[in-house]
Amino acid sequence: MDFVSPVLYVASRICNCVGGRADHLRRLPQKLNSLRAAMEKLNNVYKDVMERVEREENLEKKRTHVVGGWMERVEAMEKEVNELLDRCDEEIQKKCLGIYCSKNCHAIYKLAKMVPEKMDAVAELQSEGSNFQEVAVPLPSPHVIERPLEEKPVAGPDSPFREVWRYLQDKQVGTIGIYGMGGVGKTTLLQKINNKFLQSRIKAFDIVIWVVVSRPTDLERVQETIRSRLQIPDERWKGSEEDDKAAEICRILKTKKFVLLLDDIWEPLDLLRVGILPLGDGNESKIVFTTRSEDVCRDMAARKSIKVECLEEKEALSLFKAKVGEDTLNSHPDIPKLAEMVAKECRSLPLALIVIARAMASSKTPEEGERNLQKLRMHPQDVAGTENDLFSVLAFSYDSLPDEATRSCFLYCSLFPEDYHIPPEPLIQLWSGERFLDEYDDIQEARNQGGEIIEMLKRACLLEAGTTPFLEEAEYLKMHDVIRDMALWLACEKGKKKNKFVVKDGVGLISAREVEKWKDTQRIALWNKTSIEELREPPHFPNTETLIGRMTTSSFPSGFFTNMSRIRVLDFSHKDLDFSHNERLKLPAKIGNLATLQYLNLSNTNIIHLPIELKNLKKLRFLILDWMFSLTSLPNQMVSSLSSLQLFSMKSLSSRLQMDEIILLEELDQLEHIIDVSITLRNILSIQRLFESRKLRRSTTCLLLEGCRGVNQVQLLSPSCMKALILKRCDELEDVEIIHFEKQMVPSKFPNPQCCFNHLLSVQIHVCNKLLNLNWLIHAPKLQSLHIANFEIIEKVIEDERSEGPEIESGLSVFSRLKYLTLCNLPKLESIYGHALPFPSLREINIWHCPSLKKLPFDSNICMSKQLEKIMGDQEWWDGLEWEEQTVMHNLTHIFSTP
């Protein structure tokens, strides 16, 4: 019986395996298939999540820790499931007692029990993976994001880049404005500044934020760009109002030391509305912005404004050649020289250099290069890429001008030749003649508005300013050649009407066939060695409003002025007085038929006679007859017949002119609308007649006293609207007195502001040998230009009267507005003024052949002046000057030059 118990035990175990657990073993293959299917579904969910993660990571995000952990668990689960499936398959393969038995029934039973557990775990992972709302979050923002930048020169030795970078290190400078004309490289400069912060050693700021503002200004887009850099989460942003977004930006930026780079601002950006507090003292954050307008720098309260100029010639050529490419440059020995000539036409403007170089890159023969050069000079809009990539970009500045009058004034400047020095005052007169400033009835108001427009165009970098020493018009305007080409393109309706503005400079004889194309022309400007061949029949100019004819020709073709029904402006003036190569100009009588003419300028022409028919010009408002040294007479009653005349100018005429000055003054006095007179007088009776007339005294803006014989004293009545006074060859003149209109002399020691020449801006005195001093100049507190030449005995310009009596009133500072001072051929001159003056406005000093002048009225304050740019004179004179402080001389030496 002892052997029975073990047998029964074994039998029992077998029965249990075959019986109670047989069910698990029977369904094991089915469960394994279910596990495989579940695992496949989990793998599909894993792949979907992985694709989402990869997409987000390509957007510079990183997977969340939850997603990363889930993916690791899925990968571990896959490994465990595969191991389980392999073991089960192995055990099943080791069959014992058929499918229902194994060598180790207990082991397979344990494996069978693990399958449902794994299925539950797989199902849980699948559910978790299917419900991820967010799989990745933004990476921690780098303190600066690199901007793509093509290496190219930005500026010369005094690079604006270095200047901006220096101010970024200056704790006293918070906001920096970078301005300059379109295409000059402002954005490139800002990109270089941005990328400079990538250098590992620069850790001065927590974050650098780049925002393109552009036009029109979109405050929401600006806020969104800043929000992206600050990584403000959606829950604190989406659905918020502008003020709330600004508050959130402000809250974060208050905790950071930041640099905000704003590119391409066209109008003042309200930073408070964006969420940026003013950068006051102690705030080490910085704002740097670019703009085309100096006005924006002012309105954005830039602590420093930096102008980006065009490249130096060497840098410009280097950029141009780099863009043309070595293949083209090496294709023919003549190509490099042609490339240099083409580059010069771009006038060192980087954008123009790049666009034109791109067009020339395919020109690998000299003939192609020459054609491109000719096209660029004559029809720049026809060069490939010029319209879309150059003019259209530059035209944004034009589009941003505030009104139609300003835009018309700008386009008008394109009528002047390349590199022409445009004097501001005649330009404003032309604008007035064209009725661009028509909202002002008063010429002075129109002149003021014209001056404001000029300043606006300069600040918008559409006009450039310059100065020419020794000339009455010391200041001039100039239009960059590429800007001028763009303006002509715009004036011709973006090239659609090529003859709307016709500008010919030095082209020789213009054919009749060419003139026939001008039927739709609005403005014609003919310059320098340009003439028109004789025409078979009178041309038709039904739309022409302007004719500027500054040519070397004796007359216009017959009938030229016959069909000009809309003409407003005729300007035949010349810039200089050299007529040696010019034939004598003759005005046809039919010019008197131009009923619509409002502006006529014959200055510097060699006309002998004026046609009597000019008296028919009843709408003429401007008549300018300056420097007409060949003119011998004025037609009787011509001036008084011009019933609409507002401005009359007749400066420095020939001694051969047979004209009764008093009669001319009486004719002017009869004109109802006259408000601006510039006139030359030669005798004391004429001077008295001028000042006796209240109208003429108030209308005279320029008085030229020339060759006044027998005149030893001139009495000038104040108040006066005189802007310019010129004294020439008054050999017996000893004194100039200022007299109030009530006939009370104004003592020179006690200048009363009510008795001053508050409008007097320019004084020129030549060859007045008996004039001992110019003390009366202290009655011209706004004097800007003083030119004194060829005096034999004058020793002091203004005597210092402090020791002789009361000082000048504190409110009236001598020469406080003076910009230009020229002293020439004054052998006995010892003093300009007896003691140092501040000269806060002085820009240029020209002193020639004044050997006795050993001191300048300067002290250390002049060294602090930001205005003084140039001192010119003889080297021997400069070396012999005596200085109260040697540091003054050392500080001024760098602006001194000789011819």
C-alpha positions, 0 to 999 in steps of 0.5 A: 500500500506504500506505493499507492500514495505517491501514485495518487499524488502524481495522478492528482497533479496530472488531473489538476493540470489537465482539468482546472488549468486546461482551460487557460492552456487551451485559450493561450494561443488566442490570448497570444494573438490578442496580445500581438494585436494590442501591441500592434495598435500601441505601436501605431499610437507610438508612431503617431505620437513620434511623428507629432513630436518630430514635427514639433521638434523641427519647430525648435520645441522639445518633447514634454517629460510626460510624453518622453516617459510614455515613449520609454515605457512603450519601448520597454513594454514592447520588449517585455511583450516580445519576450513573453510571446517568445517564451510562450511560443517556445513552451507550446512548441515543447509539447507533452501530452499534446497541446494540453500538457507540458514538461512543466505545466506550472511554468506555462500556466504562469506564462499564461497568467501574464498575458492578460496582465500585459494586455491590460498594461498595453491597453492603458499605454494605448489609451494614454498615448491617444489622449495627449493634448500636447506632446512638446513645449517650446525650447528655452529661448536663446538670449539672441537668435542669429539673423541671416546676414551676407557679409558686405561692407556697411560703412567706412572708417567711422563706421556707424556699427562701432558708434552704435556698439559704443552707445550700447555700452553707455549706461546714459544712452537708452534709445538709439535711432539709426536713419538714412535713405532707403537701400543704404544698409540700415537693416544690414547694420542692425543685423550685424548688431544683433549677431554681435550678441552671439559672441559667447563673451558678450553676456551683458543682456538677458535677451535680444528681441528682433521685431520688423515693424514696417508699414503700416504699423501693426501694433498687434503684430509687434506684440505677437513677435515680442510675445513669441520671444518671451514665450508667454503661454497661450493661457495668459495671451489668447483672448486678451485685450491689447492693454492686457497683452501690454501689461503681460509684456511689461511684467516680464520685461521688468525682470530682464535686461533686454535689447529691443531691435526695431527694424523699418519704422515709418512712424513713431511707435507707441512703446507704452501701448506695446508694453515697454516702459520708457528707458529712464535713468538707471535702466540698462536695457536698450532700444535700437531702431532703424528708419528713413526719417530723422523725424522718427528719431526725434519723435521716438525720443532717441538719445542718439541719432546716427545717420548711415551714409552711402559707402566710400567709393572704394567700398562701393566698387568692392561690393559691386565687383563681388556681386558681379562675380569673378566669371564676368569680371574675367571674361574680357580685359575691358569689363573691370573698367566698365564695371567701375563706370557702372558702379559710379552711376550707382553713387555708392548706394548699396541697394543700387549697387547690388541690383545693378550688379545683378543685372550686369552679371550676365554681361560678359562682352564689352558691348553688353557692358557698354549697352548696360552703362548707356541704358543706366545713364539714359533710361535706368528704369529699363535695367533689369530689376531696377523697377521692382527691386530698387525704385519700388523699395525707394518709393516707400519714402515718397509714399510716406510723405504727408500730403500731395504738395510735399510729394509734388515738391519732391518730384519737382527736384528731379528736373535738375541735373545730376549732382546739381546744387539747388539753391533753396530760395529759388527752389521755393520760388519755383514751387510757389510759381507752380502753385504747390504752396497755394494754400498760403496767400502770403509769399512769406508764409509760402516761403516758410512752408517751403522751408519746412518742406525742404527740412522734411525732405532732408529729414526723410533722406530724400534731399541732401544738404551742403554748403558752398563758401564765398557765395551768396547762396551758401547753402544748397540742396542736392538729390542723390542720383538714384533717388533722382532716377526714382523720382523721375520714374514716379513722375512719369507714372512709374515709367508708363508715360516716359515723356511726362517729365522731360529732362535733357542735360548736355545732349546737344541738338534736339531734333524736331522729331523728338520735340513732337513727342512732347505733346503730353509733357507736363514739365520740360527742363533743358540744361547745358549745351542743349538746343532745339533745331528749327521746327517746320511748324509751331509745336503743340504743348497743350499740357506743358506747365513748366519750361526750364530752359537753361541752355546755350542758345540765342533763341528758341525755334520760331513759334515755340511759345505759340501753343502753350495754353497751360504754361505757368513757369518759364525759367531761363536763368543761368547759374553763373555769369560766364556768357563767353561761350553763349550766344545772346538770348532773345525773347520773342514778342509772343511770350506776351501771349502766355496768358497763364504764365505766373513765373518768369526768371531771366537771371544771369542771362545776356538779354539786352532788351525786354519785349514790351509785350511782357506787360500783357502777362496779367497773371504773372506773380513772379518776375526775377531779373537778377544779374542781367549785366547786358540789359540796357532798359526796361519798357516804360510802364511794364512793371506797373502793368503786371497787376498780379505781381507779388515778387519783383527782383532786380539785383546788381544790374549793368551800369549801362542800364538806362532806368530812372530808379525813382520811376521804377519805385513808383511803379512798384508802389502802385502794384496792389499785390506786391509783397516781396521786392529785391532791388538795386539802387545807386543814389541817395534820392532812390534810397529815401524814396524807398524808405518813405513808402510804407508799402515798399519799406515793408516789401523790400526783402533784399536791398543792394546799394551799388556804386552810390556816389556822393553818399557818405551816410545811409539811414536804414529805417526800422522795423523792416522786413529786409532779409538781405543787405548788400553794399558794393563799391560805395566809395564815400560811405562812412556810416550806416545808421538805424532809424526808427520809422518815427525818425528817432535814431537808435543808439548802437549801444542800446539796441531795442528789440523793437528797433532792430532788423529782426528779419535780416539774415545776410549782409555782404559789404564789398569795397566800401573803403571809408566804412570804419566799423560795422557796429550797426550789425548788432541791430541784426540779432538773427544774422546768419551770413556775413561777408566782408571784402576789400576794405582798406582801412577797417580795423574792427568789425564791431567795437567792444563798447563795454568800457564806454557804456552799458552792455548790450541787453542780455536778451540780444546776443551778438552773432548768436545766429551767425552761421557763415563768416567770410573776411577777405582782403582786409589788410588792417583788420585787427578785431572781429569783436573785442572779447570772446563770443559763444557763436552757438550757430557758427558753421564755417569761417573763411578768412583770406588776406587779413594779415593783421587779424591775430586773434579770433573771438573764441574761448574754450566754449567754441570747442564744445560747439557741435556746429562748427565744421570748417575754418579756411584760410592761409596757413601762414595766418593760422600759424601766426594766430594768438590764443588765450588758451592753447587748447582752443587752437589744438581742438580747432586744428582738425577743422582748419584747411587751406585751398 
